[in-house]
Amino acid sequence: MVQLFGRITPKVTSVVSFIAILIFLPLLLLATYQTVTLISRAAGVPASIIVDTKSSLEPITTDFYHAFAQGGEEATNMLAPVESEVKSLHPGFIRIDHIYDLYHVVGKSGSDLTFDWTKLDETVDTIRATGATPMLSLSYMPEAIARGGSIINPPTDWNDWALVVERTIEHFSGKGNKNLSNVHYEVWNEPDLAQFGKWGLSGDKNYLTLYRYAALGAGRAEDVNRFALGGPATAGLYKNWILALVRSGNRLDFLSWHSYLPNPKQFDDDQRNIISWLLPYPRYTLIPKMITEFGFSGDKSTLYGSPYAAAYTAAVIRELISQHPAYLFSFQLKDGPGQESGNGWGLITHESNGAKAKPRYWVYDFIDRMAGTRLALSGEGSWVTAFATKKDGTYRILLVNFDASGRHVETVPVTFANLDPGTYTYRERQLFGRTVETHDVVAGSVQDLQKMVYMPAQSVMILELTKTDGSVGGGGS
């Protein structure tokens, strides 16, 4: 054999090794990262649900999530073309913002303010026609009184802002005007964000000043029905904003914020946090808390038109079912125009795109079946969460398989424990899927019934178990 290379010196070996490390180290790190990721996913806890049919907890109501917000994507009555679709959602509250700039309410004649409620009245009348009570976000600063004519600036005279709020409340809540009861007035919308003014808690653009003059105007409103004033409607739940408003001493009938959180479990954390913050101020632990916009992202996304959004919404409702805010407002009811790609926030597409209901639209009525007395449940997992109720002799379990990656599939063992002996009808109702029905016998020596439930990715399901042999089991109501 011909020797092509001479002896390789240690110095050459070191150089070659160094070059090899530079080339292969990134690949090694990537492989390690992918392995850790796979292990982490595999290490998630699968669900194994057990419901104690004899252990009754608190009554469960399903009205708190029948609240909806509509953004200002058009200077028109956006809800009129979908009034019947919105009415079918049985909304308790509908929130709108941009009430001053989009509807051109406030003008000026010399030094006096003028008010034209025509366009705003049309939208409020549509809200009322759906069966809902309006929540009006007092936003944004009317051009006629804003510094430099900018709707995100303070007014040139704070007394003008107080007068605008006073007249707004007198118009909608006034007994001699629209004569509405329980209208909620929320001071501004996401004041902490730059596009809405980048207000703070001090300085020239102080939200506390904005709120104080709104409260002064509210206090001057005469001959009005009961109404509520609150805020701060920030883009997230912020301790410093909540406590600053509480400590301000102004009228404060409710606290509000927005939650665009990718992980549904964060909603439960937020509810616990705000109560802990308010413990030194006992009176404020009792006033209503409202999440006046929520979703998995504040950005537009095609996922809002997919089963992902439906499963996410169901997962959030499950997290809040026991310790929930007074109202949870889904954002938003209807897409704006020009969103034919499906990336709008709406539950319903714009009428130019067929006014079609998206998957999330159907979640609310589906989960309404879960009203009743809550039952003790254990065995939730990393992806599949659940709660159980009993009403009129039927046991129900809501199962939600939400996975941010959209890939997780799971077969879940579900046990109805401590059943009375007898014959039962069992049903699996899947959102967007079929209903499966079987008939099962529980022997006196068994008392448990177990089912293996296949949960596809991003699925929502209700399991129902009803005794059919003429006797009703104990526990619940």
N, C-alpha and C positions, 0 to 999 in steps of 0.2 A: 504494500500500500504506500502510495506517495504521501509524505507528510506535508500537508498544506500550511499548517500553522506551527510556529515554534512554541516553546513553553510559555504558558500564560502566567504572567507575574501576579503576585498578590495585589499590586496596585491596580492592574487592569481588572482583576476580579472585583475589587471594591467599587470601581467606577461602574462596571456592568450591573452590579447589585443595586447601586444607588439609582441608576436609570430604571431598572426593573421596578423598584419601589415606587418611583414617581409615576410609572405607567399603570401599575396594577393596584396601588393603594386606593385610588378613588373607586375602582371596581369592587374591591374588597369591602370598602365602607358601604357602598350601595347595596351589595348583597347582604351585608349584616343588617342594614336598616330594613330591607324588605323582609328579612327573616323575623326581626323583632316585631314588625308590623303584623305579619301573619300570625305570630304567636300571640300578640295582643288581641287580635280579632278572635282567635280560637279560644283565648282565655276568658272571653265574655261569658257571663252566667246565663245558661238557658233557663227558661221558665218552667216551673212545675207547680201549677196552680191548685190550691186547696181552699175550698169555700166551706165554712162551718155554717150549715143551714139553720142551726139553732142559736147562733150568736148574733143578735141584732145590735146595730150601732145607731147612728143618727139618721134622721130623715134626709133624703137626697132630693133637692130641687134642681130643675134643669132650665130655669129661666135666665140665669145669670149670663149665659153665653149667647142669648138671643139679642145681641146688640151689635150694631154695625156702624162703620164710619165710611163716609164718602169724601174723597179728596176733591180739590177744585181743579179738575183738568179741562173744564169748559166753563165759559161765562154764560151758563144757561141752566135750566132746570134739568140736571142730568138724570134724575130718577124718574121723571115722567114717562119716558119710553119703556121702562121696565117696572112700572108700578105694580102690576099684578104678580110678577115674579118675586118682587121684594115682599109683597104682602104674604105670599105663601111661606116665607121664612118666619112669620109671626114675630116681627121685631118688637122688642120692648122699648129700645132707644135707637135713634139714628142720629149720628153726629156729623155735622158739616163744619168746614172751616172756610176761610176766604170770604166771610160774609159781607165785609165792607168793601173790599176791592173788586171782587167779581160782580157783585150785584149793585154797585154804584149807589150805595145808600145815602152817603153824606155829601152835601155840597155846601156852598157858601154864597150868601147874598149880602154883600158889604161885609160887615163884621159879624153877621148872624149866621148860624149854622142852619141848613135846610136838610130835610129828610124825605127820601122817596123809598118807600118799602115795597113797591110794586113787584120787582123781580124776586126779592128775597121771600116775599109772601107766597109766591107761586111754589117755590121749593118747599117751604114749611107746610103749605097746604097738602102737597104730595106726601110728605112725611106723615102727616096726620091721617091721610087717606089709607096708608098702609097699616094703620093701627098703632104706630109708634109715637113716642114722645120725643120732641126735638132736644138735642144737645147742641148748643150754638157755641162754637169756638170764637171768642171775641177777637177776631183777627181779620185783616191786618190793619195797620194805622190808616185811616182814611186819608187820601191824598190831600184833601182840602185842609187838613190840620197838621199834616206830617212835615217835619223839617226837610226842606229841599224837595218836598213832594214824594219822598220815598216811603213806601208802605212798610218798610222794616225799621224806620227811624222813630224816635220819640216824637211827640207832638211839639209844636212851637209853644203851646200853652197847655199845661197839664189839666187845667180846668175844662178845656174843650174835650179832652179824652173822657173825663168824668161825666160830662154832659152826654156824650155819645152813648156811653154804657147806660146811663139813666134813661135816656129815651128808648134804647133798645129793649130794656126790661119793661118799661111802661107800655111799649107797643105790643109785645108778645104775651106778657103776663098780666097786663092791665085789664081790669074788669070791664072797662069801657072800650077796649080795643079787641085784640084777638082772644083775650079771656082764657088763655091756656094755663093749666096747672102743672106744677112739677117740672117746668122747663129748667134744664141745667145750663148754666152759663160758665164756660171755661175760659180763663184769661190767657189768651194767645195759644199758639200751637208751636211746639218744639222751639221755645225761645233760645235754647242753648246752641242751636245750629246756625251756621253762618248765613245760609240762604234765608233764614227767618229773623235775622237781626243780630245774632251772636250777643244776646243779652247775658248779663252776669248778675252777681249779687252785690255789686258795688259799682261805683263810677257813673259815667254819663248815661249808660244804657243799663240801668239797674232794674231788674225784673221786679224787685220789691216795690219800687216806685210805681211801675206800671200797674202792679196789682193793687197798691194802696189807693190809687185814684179810681180804679175800677170799683173797688169796694165802697169808696165815697159815693160814686154815682149810684151804685146799687142801693145804698142806704137812703138815698134821696128819692128813689122811685116811689110814687104814690098810687094808692088804690089798686094794689096788685095782688094777684093770687100767690100762693106759696111757690117759691122758686129756690134754686140752689146756686151758689157761686163757689168756684173752686179752681184749682190748678195744682202744680205748675205746668202740666202737660209736656214735660221734658222728653227728649228722645230716648231716655232710659231712666231707671230708678236710681236717683242720686241722693245720698244721705244729706249732703250739705244743702241741697235745694229744699228737700222736704222739711228739714229742721228749721231752716231760715224762714220758710213760710209759716210754719207753726209758731215760731217765736215772734213773728211780726206783730201779732195782736190784731190783725185785720180779720174781718168776717171770713170764715173758712168753713164751708159746708161739706166739702168733699176734697179728697186728695187724688190727683191723677198723674199718670205717666204713660209712656209708650214702651213696649217691650218687643224688640226685634231680636229674638234669641234663637240660635240654631239648635240648642239643646232644650227639649221640653222640661227636663228636670230643673232647669234654672228658674222656672216660674214658681215652683214650690219654695225654692230658696229665697226668692224675692219676697214672697208673702211672709215668711218667717222673719226676714230681715226688717221689714218696715214695722212690724209689731214690736220687735226688740228695740228699734230706735225710738219708738213712741212711748215706751213704758214710763219714762220720766214725765210724760205729759198725758196722764190718764184720759183726760177728756177727748183727746184726739185719737186714742186707740179705738174709739167707738164710732167715729164718723166714717161714712162710706169711703172705700178705696176703689178706684176705677182705673183699669188699664184701657185707655181710650183709643189705642191702636195696638194691634199685635200681628206678628207674622214671623217667619223664619229668617227673613232678610228685608232690610229697608230698601234694597235695590229691586228693580223690576227683574223678573225671571220667568222663563218658560215653565219652571217647576210649579208656579202658582196655578197653572192650568193642567196639572197632572195629579195622579193618585198620591204623589209625595205630599202635596199640600193637604189633601184630605186626611192622610194618616197622621201628619204633623198636628193638625188641628185637633183630631181625636185624642192624640197623646197629651196635648196641652190641657184639654178639658179633663182628662183623667187625673193629671197632676193637681188640678185645682178643685176637683170635685168635692173635697171635704173642707179645705181651707181656701175658699175662693174669694175674689174681689166681689164687690157689689155688682159690677158688670164688667164683662170682657168683650171689647169691641173688635170685631174682625175688620181688618183693612184690606180691600175696600169692597163696596158693593158692586160697582160697575167699572169696567175698563174705560179709559179715555179713547178718543179716536186715534186712528193710525197705528193700532197695535194688533194688526192682523197676524203677526208672527206668533202671537199667543204669550207675549212676555209681560202682559199687564197684571196688576195686583188683583183685579176684580174677581168676584165670585161669578159674575155674568159678563159675557163679552159685550162690547159696544154694539149698538143697534146697526151700525154700518158693517158689523161683522156677525150679524145674525141674532144678537141678544141671546146667546146660548148659555145655558148653565154649565159651569165647569164642575169637576168632581167634588171640590170642596163645598159646593152649594148644598149637597145632599147629606152632609154629615150631621147637621143640627137636628133635623127631624128624626134621623136614624137614632141618635143617642137619646132623644126624648123618651124612647121606650124604657130607658133605665130609671125613670122616676120611681121612687119607692123608699123602703127602709134599707139602709146599707147593711151588708153582712160582713163579718170578719173574713178576710182573705189573706192568704200568704203565698209566697213562692213566685213573685214577679222576678223577671230576669233583666238582663242588660238591654234587650230589645223589646221583648213582649211585656207589656204592662196591662193591668186589669183592675176592675172593681166590680163588686157584686151587689145586687139588691133583691128584695122580695116585695111583690105587690100582688094582692088578690090571688094568693096561692101559687104564683109563678115565681121561680127563682131565675134570675138573669145575671149573666156575666158578660161584661164588655171586655173584649180582647183587642189590643192594638199592637201590631208589629210595625214599629217605626225604626228605620235604619237610615242614618244620614247618607250612607253610601248607596242605598237603594238596592242592596243585593241580598240581604240576610233572609233566609227561609228557615222556618222552624216547625217541627211537630211537637205540640205542647200537650203533656199529660194534664188533664183537668179533672179534679175530683170534687164531687158534691158529697160532703161528709155529713154524717149524723142524720140521714134521711129516715123518715118513717117508712116502714115496709109498705109495699103496694106497687101499682102499675103507674108508670110515668110516660108522658110524651116528651121526647127530646127534640129540639130544633136547633139547627145552626143557621143563622141568618147572616149572610156576608154582604157587606156594602158593595154594590155593583156586581154581586154574584147571586148564586142560586140559594134556595133554602132547602136544607136536608132535614128529613124527619124520620125518627125511629121510635119504637115503643120498647121500653125496658121495664123489667121487674126487679124490684129490690126486695131481697129476702130478709126476714127478721133477724137472721144471724149475721147479715152483712152490713147493712146500714149505709154503705158508701156506693157511689156509682162513679166509675172513671171512664173518661172518653179521651181518645187521642185526636187532637185537633190540628190539622195541617194549616199553617199560617204562611201564605205566600208573602213575598216582599211587599211592604207598604200596604198591608191589609188591615181591615177593621171588621170585627165580627161580634155578634151577640149570640150567646148560647142561652136557650130557654128550656126550663124543665118544669113541667106541670103535672101534678098528680091527677090521674084520670079515673080512679076507681071509686069515686064518691066521697072520699074523706080528704081533709086538708091537713097538712102537717103543721107543726108548731114553729114558732120563731118568726119575727117580722110582722108585717101588717099588710 
